[in-house]
Each structure stands twice: as C-alpha cells, then as structure tokens.
C-alpha cells in the first residue's frame, strides 16, 4: 500500500472556517424551520376551531347510552 499523507495541521484559520460554517448552517436551518410550519394557534383559537368541528356532532343522550354499549 502507498503511504498516506499526514493531514494538515489544525490552525486558527481552520477553526474559524468550521465556526463560520456552523453559524451559517444554524441560521439557514432556523429560517427554513420557521417558514416550514404553520402559524401557531392560541388556546382560544384552538378552542374555537374544535367547537366548529364538533358543531354538527350529535351525542347520545345519557339514558340511551347504556343500550348502545358493545360487549
């Protein structure tokens, strides 16, 4: 096998390049994460949305509920 060349020494310039890359990467990830998700709903908006979904649902009255149980 051919001998391997030793890796270049770790310098301050190399460290700065790594730090710049990580900062750029995290900034870009934060932007895509924010643009990807829908807007957050407040508790009141969530409650109103759930009530709207359940508006047309009809529940059994309690006196008929025992007759509809499955075994």
LINZI-V322538 format. One line per field, one symbol per residue. phi: phi as a letter, one per 40 degrees, with the letter a starting at -180 (. if undefined). psi: psi as a letter, one per 40 degrees, with the letter a starting at -180 (. if undefined). burial: b if it has 16 or more other ideal C-beta (glycine too) atoms within 10 Angstrom, else e. A space follows every 50 residues. Layout:
# LINZI-V322538
phi: ???
psi: ???
burial: ???
This chain:
# LINZI-V322538
phi: .cccccccccbccccccccccccccccccccccccccccccccccccccc cccccccbcccdcccccbcbc
psi: iiiiiiiiihidddddddddddddddddddddddediiiiiidddddddd dddedehhiiiddeddeeii.
burial: eeeeeeeeeeeeeeeeeeeeeeeeeeeeeeeeeeeeeeeeeeeeeeeeee eeeeeeeeeeeeeeeeeeeee
